[in-house]
Amino acid sequence: MAAIVLAAMAVPVSAQKIKGSDTVLPVSQEAAENFMKTNSGAQVTVTGGGSGVGISSLLDGTTDIAMASRAIKFGEKMELKKNHKDLREVVVAYDALAVVVNPNNPISNLTRAQLEAIFRGKVTNWSQVTDPVTGRRGPNLKIIVYSRETSSGTYEFFKTSVLHEKNYMAGVLSMPATGAIIQSVSQTEGAIGYVGMAYINSHVKALSVSYDEKHFIYPNMENGRKRLYPIIRELYYYYTADKQSKVTPFINYLLSDGGQRIVMNTGYVPVR
């Protein structure tokens, strides 16, 4: 993905790079634009590519902040320690991970167990799927499963939360970015995928999900803030202690009341 440079007109007094999760990308872009409007001379460069890419860039020193939609791994922490880097972690928002299907699909509700069966390839046709709330059976259509690529924090979180660490089906179609999943699901009647709540639009249909097979919760802001929706996760900024003075002003801005309003306005769940 090409870098998106959000630059102020004045000569920068504090240029910094933010790189990583495509999930965290929209809120970081919006926050950077607003931050630079009120901080003359500041320059923030925001680039996507996935959580793994961001953390790798943090390890090799080519970014100041790594955006991640998953917690940093033990091996990544050890790599930083080996390079005598002291890690800092900040939760900047929460994200409800929505399961989406084509709008023509009559299924509106699924349990975690049903999702696991679909994404592991145990169920391969929508006619094998019954909506637990409405009792409607899906159409006679092959299920086309879309996923994020393995370097994505969203891929890893879905595997942990929904699949309980079991492997995805062999024929899963890996997409390089969330927008590609939205486009593919919108154009394919038998498709199913998962995206951050902020990416939901009228071209796809988000499902209500149940982890207890009783309460089916829709991924929206109210259910996210109340922590009712079950597929919810922290969104992180990672940086190293040697960059603290450089990155703190922007992070403090994102955690401020104004910054958290940006979080909510871009479709994410604020930290408070």
C-alpha positions as a Markdown table, in Angstrom:
| # | Residue | x | y | z |
|---|---|---|---|---|
| 1 | Met | 0.0 | 0.0 | 0.0 |
| 2 | Ala | 1.3 | 3.4 | -0.9 |
| 3 | Ala | 2.2 | 5.8 | 1.9 |
| 4 | Ile | -0.3 | 8.5 | 2.7 |
| 5 | Val | 1.6 | 11.6 | 3.8 |
| 6 | Leu | -0.2 | 14.1 | 5.9 |
| 7 | Ala | 2.0 | 17.2 | 5.9 |
| 8 | Ala | 1.7 | 20.6 | 7.3 |
| 9 | Met | 2.7 | 23.5 | 5.1 |
| 10 | Ala | 5.3 | 24.8 | 7.6 |
| 11 | Val | 8.8 | 23.4 | 8.0 |
| 12 | Pro | 8.3 | 20.3 | 10.4 |
| 13 | Val | 9.6 | 20.6 | 13.9 |
| 14 | Ser | 8.6 | 17.1 | 14.8 |
| 15 | Ala | 8.4 | 14.7 | 11.8 |
| 16 | Gln | 7.3 | 11.2 | 12.7 |
| 17 | Lys | 6.3 | 8.0 | 10.9 |
| 18 | Ile | 3.4 | 5.8 | 11.8 |
| 19 | Lys | 3.1 | 2.4 | 10.1 |
| 20 | Gly | 1.1 | -0.8 | 10.3 |
| 21 | Ser | -2.4 | -2.1 | 10.8 |
| 22 | Asp | -4.9 | -1.3 | 8.1 |
| 23 | Thr | -7.6 | -1.4 | 10.8 |
| 24 | Val | -6.0 | 1.4 | 12.7 |
| 25 | Leu | -5.1 | 3.4 | 9.5 |
| 26 | Pro | -8.3 | 5.5 | 9.1 |
| 27 | Val | -8.4 | 6.8 | 12.6 |
| 28 | Ser | -4.6 | 7.5 | 12.5 |
| 29 | Gln | -5.0 | 9.4 | 9.2 |
| 30 | Glu | -7.9 | 11.5 | 10.6 |
| 31 | Ala | -6.1 | 12.2 | 13.9 |
| 32 | Ala | -2.9 | 13.2 | 12.1 |
| 33 | Glu | -4.7 | 15.6 | 9.8 |
| 34 | Asn | -6.3 | 17.3 | 12.8 |
| 35 | Phe | -3.1 | 17.2 | 14.9 |
| 36 | Met | -1.2 | 19.1 | 12.2 |
| 37 | Lys | -3.9 | 21.7 | 11.9 |
| 38 | Thr | -3.3 | 22.7 | 15.5 |
| 39 | Asn | 0.4 | 22.1 | 15.6 |
| 40 | Ser | 2.2 | 24.3 | 13.1 |
| 41 | Gly | 5.3 | 22.7 | 11.6 |
| 42 | Ala | 4.4 | 19.1 | 12.7 |
| 43 | Gln | 4.6 | 16.4 | 10.0 |
| 44 | Val | 3.1 | 12.9 | 10.4 |
| 45 | Thr | 3.4 | 10.2 | 7.7 |
| 46 | Val | 0.9 | 7.4 | 8.0 |
| 47 | Thr | 1.3 | 4.1 | 6.1 |
| 48 | Gly | -0.7 | 0.9 | 6.2 |
| 49 | Gly | 0.4 | -2.7 | 5.3 |
| 50 | Gly | -0.7 | -4.7 | 8.3 |
| 51 | Ser | 0.2 | -5.1 | 12.0 |
| 52 | Gly | 3.1 | -7.4 | 11.2 |
| 53 | Val | 4.6 | -4.9 | 8.8 |
| 54 | Gly | 4.3 | -2.1 | 11.4 |
| 55 | Ile | 6.0 | -4.1 | 14.1 |
| 56 | Ser | 8.8 | -5.3 | 11.7 |
| 57 | Ser | 9.3 | -1.6 | 10.9 |
| 58 | Leu | 9.6 | -0.8 | 14.6 |
| 59 | Leu | 12.1 | -3.6 | 14.9 |
| 60 | Asp | 14.3 | -2.3 | 12.1 |
| 61 | Gly | 13.9 | 1.4 | 13.2 |
| 62 | Thr | 12.1 | 2.6 | 10.1 |
| 63 | Thr | 8.9 | 3.8 | 11.9 |
| 64 | Asp | 8.4 | 5.8 | 15.1 |
| 65 | Ile | 5.0 | 4.2 | 16.0 |
| 66 | Ala | 3.7 | 0.8 | 14.9 |
| 67 | Met | 0.0 | 0.5 | 14.6 |
| 68 | Ala | -1.3 | -3.0 | 15.6 |
| 69 | Ser | -4.7 | -4.7 | 15.8 |
| 70 | Arg | -3.1 | -7.5 | 17.9 |
| 71 | Ala | -0.8 | -7.6 | 20.9 |
| 72 | Ile | 2.9 | -7.8 | 20.1 |
| 73 | Lys | 4.3 | -11.3 | 20.1 |
| 74 | Phe | 6.8 | -12.7 | 22.6 |
| 75 | Gly | 9.4 | -13.2 | 19.8 |
| 76 | Glu | 9.0 | -9.7 | 18.7 |
| 77 | Lys | 9.5 | -8.4 | 22.2 |
| 78 | Met | 12.7 | -10.5 | 22.5 |
| 79 | Glu | 14.0 | -9.1 | 19.2 |
| 80 | Leu | 13.6 | -5.5 | 20.6 |
| 81 | Lys | 15.3 | -6.5 | 23.8 |
| 82 | Lys | 18.2 | -8.0 | 21.9 |
| 83 | Asn | 18.6 | -4.6 | 20.2 |
| 84 | His | 18.5 | -2.9 | 23.7 |
| 85 | Lys | 15.1 | -1.2 | 22.9 |
| 86 | Asp | 12.6 | -0.7 | 25.7 |
| 87 | Leu | 9.0 | -1.2 | 24.4 |
| 88 | Arg | 6.1 | 1.0 | 25.2 |
| 89 | Glu | 2.4 | 0.0 | 24.5 |
| 90 | Val | -0.7 | 2.2 | 24.4 |
| 91 | Val | -4.3 | 1.1 | 23.7 |
| 92 | Val | -5.7 | 4.0 | 21.6 |
| 93 | Ala | -9.1 | 2.5 | 20.7 |
| 94 | Tyr | -11.2 | -0.7 | 20.6 |
| 95 | Asp | -12.6 | -2.3 | 17.4 |
| 96 | Ala | -15.6 | -4.5 | 16.9 |
| 97 | Leu | -14.7 | -7.1 | 14.2 |
| 98 | Ala | -17.7 | -7.5 | 12.0 |
| 99 | Val | -18.5 | -10.7 | 10.0 |
| 100 | Val | -20.0 | -9.6 | 6.7 |
| 101 | Val | -21.8 | -11.4 | 3.9 |
| 102 | Asn | -23.3 | -10.3 | 0.6 |
| 103 | Pro | -26.5 | -8.2 | 1.1 |
| 104 | Asn | -28.6 | -10.8 | -0.9 |
| 105 | Asn | -27.8 | -13.5 | 1.7 |
| 106 | Pro | -30.9 | -14.2 | 3.9 |
| 107 | Ile | -28.7 | -15.2 | 6.9 |
| 108 | Ser | -28.5 | -12.4 | 9.5 |
| 109 | Asn | -27.4 | -14.2 | 12.6 |
| 110 | Leu | -24.7 | -16.9 | 13.3 |
| 111 | Thr | -23.1 | -18.5 | 16.4 |
| 112 | Arg | -19.4 | -18.7 | 17.0 |
| 113 | Ala | -19.6 | -22.4 | 16.4 |
| 114 | Gln | -21.2 | -21.8 | 13.0 |
| 115 | Leu | -18.6 | -19.3 | 12.1 |
| 116 | Glu | -15.8 | -21.7 | 13.1 |
| 117 | Ala | -17.4 | -24.5 | 10.9 |
| 118 | Ile | -17.6 | -22.1 | 7.9 |
| 119 | Phe | -14.1 | -20.6 | 8.2 |
| 120 | Arg | -12.5 | -24.0 | 8.8 |
| 121 | Gly | -14.3 | -25.5 | 5.7 |
| 122 | Lys | -16.5 | -27.9 | 7.6 |
| 123 | Val | -19.5 | -26.3 | 6.1 |
| 124 | Thr | -19.2 | -25.4 | 2.4 |
| 125 | Asn | -22.6 | -24.5 | 1.1 |
| 126 | Trp | -25.1 | -21.9 | 2.5 |
| 127 | Ser | -27.9 | -24.5 | 2.2 |
| 128 | Gln | -26.2 | -26.2 | 5.2 |
| 129 | Val | -26.6 | -23.1 | 7.3 |
| 130 | Thr | -29.7 | -22.2 | 9.3 |
| 131 | Asp | -30.2 | -18.8 | 10.9 |
| 132 | Pro | -30.6 | -19.6 | 14.6 |
| 133 | Val | -32.9 | -16.6 | 15.1 |
| 134 | Thr | -35.2 | -16.6 | 12.0 |
| 135 | Gly | -34.9 | -20.3 | 11.2 |
| 136 | Arg | -34.3 | -19.4 | 7.5 |
| 137 | Arg | -31.9 | -21.7 | 5.6 |
| 138 | Gly | -29.3 | -20.3 | 3.3 |
| 139 | Pro | -29.5 | -20.5 | -0.5 |
| 140 | Asn | -27.9 | -23.3 | -2.5 |
| 141 | Leu | -24.6 | -21.4 | -3.0 |
| 142 | Lys | -21.0 | -22.4 | -2.4 |
| 143 | Ile | -19.6 | -20.5 | 0.5 |
| 144 | Ile | -16.6 | -18.3 | -0.6 |
| 145 | Val | -14.5 | -17.5 | 2.5 |
| 146 | Tyr | -12.4 | -14.3 | 2.5 |
| 147 | Ser | -9.8 | -13.6 | 5.1 |
| 148 | Arg | -6.9 | -11.1 | 5.7 |
| 149 | Glu | -3.4 | -12.2 | 5.0 |
| 150 | Thr | -1.3 | -14.0 | 7.6 |
| 151 | Ser | 0.7 | -10.8 | 8.5 |
| 152 | Ser | -2.5 | -9.1 | 9.5 |
| 153 | Gly | -3.4 | -8.6 | 13.2 |
| 154 | Thr | -7.0 | -9.0 | 12.2 |
| 155 | Tyr | -6.3 | -12.4 | 10.8 |
| 156 | Glu | -4.6 | -13.5 | 14.0 |
| 157 | Phe | -7.3 | -12.0 | 16.3 |
| 158 | Phe | -10.1 | -13.7 | 14.3 |
| 159 | Lys | -8.2 | -17.0 | 14.5 |
| 160 | Thr | -7.9 | -16.7 | 18.3 |
| 161 | Ser | -11.4 | -15.3 | 19.1 |
| 162 | Val | -13.6 | -17.2 | 16.6 |
| 163 | Leu | -11.6 | -20.3 | 15.6 |
| 164 | His | -10.1 | -20.9 | 19.0 |
| 165 | Glu | -6.6 | -21.1 | 17.5 |
| 166 | Lys | -7.7 | -23.8 | 14.9 |
| 167 | Asn | -6.5 | -23.3 | 11.3 |
| 168 | Tyr | -8.5 | -21.6 | 8.6 |
| 169 | Met | -9.7 | -23.8 | 5.7 |
| 170 | Ala | -7.2 | -24.6 | 3.0 |
| 171 | Gly | -9.1 | -22.8 | 0.3 |
| 172 | Val | -9.5 | -19.5 | 2.2 |
| 173 | Leu | -9.0 | -16.4 | -0.1 |
| 174 | Ser | -6.4 | -14.1 | 1.5 |
| 175 | Met | -6.9 | -10.4 | 0.9 |
| 176 | Pro | -4.1 | -7.8 | 1.2 |
| 177 | Ala | -6.4 | -5.1 | 2.8 |
| 178 | Thr | -9.8 | -4.7 | 4.4 |
| 179 | Gly | -11.1 | -2.7 | 1.5 |
| 180 | Ala | -10.4 | -5.7 | -0.8 |
| 181 | Ile | -12.6 | -7.9 | 1.5 |
| 182 | Ile | -15.4 | -5.4 | 1.3 |
| 183 | Gln | -15.2 | -5.2 | -2.4 |
| 184 | Ser | -15.0 | -9.0 | -2.9 |
| 185 | Val | -17.9 | -9.8 | -0.5 |
| 186 | Ser | -20.1 | -7.1 | -2.1 |
| 187 | Gln | -19.6 | -8.6 | -5.5 |
| 188 | Thr | -19.9 | -12.3 | -4.6 |
| 189 | Glu | -23.2 | -13.7 | -3.5 |
| 190 | Gly | -21.8 | -16.6 | -1.6 |
| 191 | Ala | -19.1 | -14.7 | 0.1 |
| 192 | Ile | -18.3 | -14.2 | 3.8 |
| 193 | Gly | -15.5 | -12.3 | 5.4 |
| 194 | Tyr | -14.6 | -10.1 | 8.4 |
| 195 | Val | -13.7 | -6.4 | 8.7 |
| 196 | Gly | -13.3 | -3.8 | 11.3 |
| 197 | Met | -16.6 | -2.2 | 12.3 |
| 198 | Ala | -15.5 | 1.2 | 10.8 |
| 199 | Tyr | -15.4 | -0.4 | 7.3 |
| 200 | Ile | -19.1 | -1.6 | 7.3 |
| 201 | Asn | -21.1 | 0.0 | 4.5 |
| 202 | Ser | -24.2 | -0.5 | 2.5 |
| 203 | His | -22.5 | -2.8 | 0.0 |
| 204 | Val | -22.1 | -5.6 | 2.6 |
| 205 | Lys | -24.3 | -7.0 | 5.3 |
| 206 | Ala | -22.9 | -7.3 | 8.9 |
| 207 | Leu | -24.2 | -10.3 | 10.9 |
| 208 | Ser | -25.3 | -10.4 | 14.5 |
| 209 | Val | -23.1 | -12.9 | 16.4 |
| 210 | Ser | -23.6 | -15.0 | 19.5 |
| 211 | Tyr | -20.9 | -16.7 | 21.6 |
| 212 | Asp | -23.4 | -18.2 | 24.1 |
| 213 | Glu | -26.0 | -19.3 | 21.5 |
| 214 | Lys | -28.6 | -17.1 | 23.2 |
| 215 | His | -27.8 | -13.5 | 22.7 |
| 216 | Phe | -27.1 | -12.3 | 19.2 |
| 217 | Ile | -25.4 | -8.9 | 19.1 |
| 218 | Tyr | -25.0 | -6.6 | 16.1 |
| 219 | Pro | -21.6 | -4.8 | 15.7 |
| 220 | Asn | -22.4 | -1.1 | 16.3 |
| 221 | Met | -21.0 | 1.7 | 18.4 |
| 222 | Glu | -23.5 | 1.2 | 21.3 |
| 223 | Asn | -22.9 | -2.5 | 21.6 |
| 224 | Gly | -19.1 | -1.9 | 21.3 |
| 225 | Arg | -19.0 | 0.7 | 24.0 |
| 226 | Lys | -21.0 | -1.6 | 26.4 |
| 227 | Arg | -18.7 | -4.5 | 25.4 |
| 228 | Leu | -21.8 | -6.5 | 24.5 |
| 229 | Tyr | -20.5 | -7.5 | 21.0 |
| 230 | Pro | -18.3 | -10.5 | 21.5 |
| 231 | Ile | -15.7 | -10.0 | 18.8 |
| 232 | Ile | -14.0 | -6.9 | 20.2 |
| 233 | Arg | -10.3 | -6.2 | 20.5 |
| 234 | Glu | -7.8 | -3.5 | 21.6 |
| 235 | Leu | -6.0 | -1.4 | 19.0 |
| 236 | Tyr | -2.5 | -0.6 | 19.9 |
| 237 | Tyr | 0.3 | 1.9 | 19.3 |
| 238 | Tyr | 3.8 | 0.5 | 19.9 |
| 239 | Tyr | 6.9 | 2.6 | 20.2 |
| 240 | Thr | 10.3 | 2.4 | 21.9 |
| 241 | Ala | 11.4 | 4.5 | 24.9 |
| 242 | Asp | 14.1 | 6.4 | 22.9 |
| 243 | Lys | 11.2 | 7.9 | 20.8 |
| 244 | Gln | 9.0 | 8.8 | 23.7 |
| 245 | Ser | 9.5 | 12.6 | 23.6 |
| 246 | Lys | 9.0 | 12.6 | 19.9 |
| 247 | Val | 5.7 | 10.6 | 19.8 |
| 248 | Thr | 4.1 | 11.6 | 23.1 |
| 249 | Pro | 2.5 | 14.8 | 21.8 |
| 250 | Phe | 0.6 | 13.0 | 19.1 |
| 251 | Ile | -0.4 | 10.0 | 21.3 |
| 252 | Asn | -1.6 | 12.4 | 24.0 |
| 253 | Tyr | -3.7 | 14.2 | 21.4 |
| 254 | Leu | -5.3 | 10.9 | 20.2 |
| 255 | Leu | -6.1 | 10.0 | 23.8 |
| 256 | Ser | -7.5 | 13.4 | 24.6 |
| 257 | Asp | -11.3 | 14.1 | 24.5 |
| 258 | Gly | -10.9 | 15.6 | 21.0 |
| 259 | Gly | -8.9 | 12.6 | 19.8 |
| 260 | Gln | -11.3 | 10.1 | 21.2 |
| 261 | Arg | -14.1 | 11.9 | 19.4 |
| 262 | Ile | -12.2 | 11.3 | 16.2 |
| 263 | Val | -12.0 | 7.6 | 17.3 |
| 264 | Met | -15.7 | 7.4 | 17.6 |
| 265 | Asn | -16.5 | 9.5 | 14.5 |
| 266 | Thr | -14.4 | 7.2 | 12.4 |
| 267 | Gly | -16.3 | 4.1 | 13.6 |
| 268 | Tyr | -14.1 | 2.8 | 16.4 |
| 269 | Val | -14.9 | 2.4 | 20.1 |
| 270 | Pro | -13.2 | 5.0 | 22.4 |
| 271 | Val | -11.0 | 3.8 | 25.3 |
| 272 | Arg | -13.3 | 5.6 | 27.8 |
